[in-house]
Amino acid sequence: MLESSSGATRHESCLKIGKKAKTYVLDTNVLLHDPHCLFKFDDNNLVIPIETLEELDAIKMDQSSERGRNARRVHRMLRELLPDSRAMLEGVALGSGGTLSVVINKYLQGTAKVPARIASLGSILNFEKKDNRIIATALFVQENFPPPAILVTKDINMQLKARAVGLESEDYLNDKATEEPDEQSYRRIPVSKYDLQRFASEGEFELSEEVAKNLVLNEYVLLFTEEGKTMPARLYSEKVLRKLSVPNMLKAPGGIPIRARNLEQQFFLDALMDDSISLITCYGKAGTGKTLLSTVAAIQQIVSPNSQHDGLSISRPVIGVGKEIGFLPRSLEEKMNPWLQPYYDALEVLIPSKQPKEPQFENKRQRKNAKESPCDRDPVQKPYQKLLDSGLVEIEALCFIRGRSIARRFFILDEAQQLTPHEVKTVITRISEGSKIVLIGDPVQIDNPYVDSRSNGLVYCANRMRGQAISAHVQLTKGERSPLAELAADLL
């Protein structure tokens, strides 16, 4: 562990000192967000306050959440990196070229002379709180070791407090997208009317090298002419565009026909129906048809005799909106129903129930003498229940996916923007041969306090998998649920 230069005893540390070297003091939430962040700071110095170890110790006992698992993972990694007391005292060199140390703040111990500037903070910050003690430790490192000290935390309020007391602070940026999700859902490419006619008849069109270099594999575009003619396409290879393969109608067994209502939905259906694409990421605000289109496309494929999928799995993270309602009694299935209800709603839309006709009675006596009243009759089974009972369609919470190997399934992960990049990686690595996974969500609607519009798992996955031959990305911007829902999504 690092000792103060003004302490009674000084141990030589391995901190790198150079013009470009920096010292990053890691908050607990950074380690919980990405346990492997220890290897992602290049050749800079990493410092872990002893208070961070205390917070990890309190979280590690959580057996049900990703935070608990990450805390235990960090402990195991630190045990390997810092195998003995000497390593703890002096720090160690990392394979990335940087260093790792654990620090005890001698100012808070009272064993080192505290500078007046830092001593005055005691009247501002309550050092009984762990966050404030970590800020104080970062100030201790800043005062006693040459490289510039920077506090890295995902807690925005902690960043603000650190800057208020003269300490540089920033978010963990390694897994953030370089910029906010683009509002433009597709590119428009001008062509001549003759090229468009040839593309319509042949189904393929080769782009110039100058135009193609700005596109990525499986990107969707709209070809247009000066005369106002348009045609959608997808970049199939390095410079070749292909026509979309979108059925005129999709229909679940016994259900109603579903058609794409706009160009973006055509893009989405093309990716959903293409067996060569194993991963789809889709952004879309409420009411754009993300859940409905992905569900009907999946059902149509799994019931096909030539399908490579044995069934449909639908899941979502268990994260509520607004205040929690507390403990829910009854069975596990009944507890999960509120979280999974959107999928039952989608199935109800695709395969609507037919209400039984009420028996007609000529007079009140016949009604009174009837053996069974319509009000007393057992509720009619939903038409889609057969899909659930047979196992063709399964709906479950995401918390039960760990350890599974999902083979030959069409897997839909809704509300993916609520997940961390590590959690999305955990899900995708469960996907086995013959399966397809669709990640859908709205990067604007995030209730998870540990991610934002640039660091959530959906955006992270879309950016990292961009341009891969087996992945495609679609953005839906036009709401189709109702004029009211569209207006609310845009204005409220």
Beta strands, then each sheet from edge to edge (+ up, - down):
strand 1: 23-26
strand 2: 45-49
strand 3: 92-93
strand 4: 99-103
strand 5: 149-152
strand 6: 168-170
strand 7: 187-190
strand 8: 204-206
strand 9: 220-224
strand 10: 230-235
strand 11: 240-243
strand 12: 279-284
strand 13: 311-316
strand 14: 393-397
strand 15: 409-413
strand 16: 436-441
strand 17: 471-476
sheet 1: 3+ 4- 2- 1- 5- 6-
sheet 2: 7+ 9+ 10- 11+ 8-
sheet 3: 14+ 13+ 15+ 16+ 12+ 17+
end
